[in-house]
Amino acid sequence: MRFSTVFYPLIVMPNYYSPISVLSPLTYGADLTRWVLGFDPKYLLNPLLAAAVVTAVAIGTLSLSTRVVDRIIEGVKAA
């Protein structure tokens, strides 16, 4: 949470935090939410990029959790 832009836009974040905050998916989700709510787009990241990152993270975590659950269930069946 410290390096994401959940509480304030990336433009007001200190320069030494901004490269780290770009790596956080919360940054993209927060900016996408601000865009949907009608905040000024000049202070936000590109909404298409934000939507792509949020979608990729959602699909990635969903597929990872599916694999983990499959392995757990297969382990129970084999025992």
N, C-alpha and C positions, 0 to 999 in steps of 0.2 A: 504494500500500500504506500510505502514511503516514496517510492520512485514513480508511481503512477500519477496520472493527472485526474484522479477521481474528484478531488476537491477544488481544483483550479485548472484552467487551460494550460497547455504546453507553453504558450507564448509568455506567460508570467513566471514560469519556472526558472530557477537559476541556471545559468549556462552550464555549470558543471554537473547538473542532474539531468539535463535534457537528453544526452546520448543514452543514458541508462534507461530513462523512462520510455524511450521509443521501443525498447525490447519487451516491455510489459504489455500483455494483451488487455489489461484493464484500461490502459491509455486509449486504445482504439475503441473499446466498448463505451467508455465515458464520452469520447468525442462524438461517436455515432449517436448516443443518447442526446447530447447537447444539440446536434444537428436536427434530430427529429423534433426536439422541443422548440426549435426556431431560433437558436442562438446565432450570433453573427458569424457567418462562415469564414470570414477572414482570420478569425482566431482559432479555427479548428483544422484538423487534418482532413485530407481528402476523404469524403464519405464513402466513395467506392473502395478505397484502400482499407478503410476501417471495417466496412462490411465484409470484405474478403478475409481480413485477418480474423475477425470474430467467427466467421463461418469455418475457416480452416481450423481454428482452435477447437471449436465445437465438434467438428467431424473427427479430428484427431483424438480428442479425449473420449468420444463415444466409441470409436473403434478400439482404442486401447482398453477401455473398460469391458467391452464385449469379449476381447481376447482373454483378459484376466478372469472374468466370470466363467468362460468356457473351460479354461484350464482348471479352475477350482471344481467345477461340476464334473469334469472328466476324472479328476483325481478322486472325487468321492465315489464315482461309479466303479472305478478300478479297485478300490479298497474293499 
